[in-house]
């Protein structure tokens, strides 16, 4: 057996299994920037070689102030956002429908 055929006896994975084990894995996630734009990033974009394809999808923009908190319902397509200016919004990201908009309810004094 030459060096090219040598097998590490402690390595229980073949090459295909190593690729799966060593590949980057993460859940899809949301991010927001200081201009209150909310983007959805899907984990598969990190596998792209072409940098121009490594882009998230803008799903919400035009808020009064930056977003301080984002929460996603575990089983329904509902997103809740809260911001520095006191707003709270719940939004269906599939239908693009605002479910609750509490801009006026949380005015700062």
Secondary structure, DSSP 4 states (H G I P E B T S, - for coil): --GGG---TT----HHHHHHHHS-----EEEE-TT--EEEE-GGGGG-SSGGG---EEEE---SS-EEEEEE-SSSSEEEEEETTS-EEEEETTTTEEEEE-TGGG---
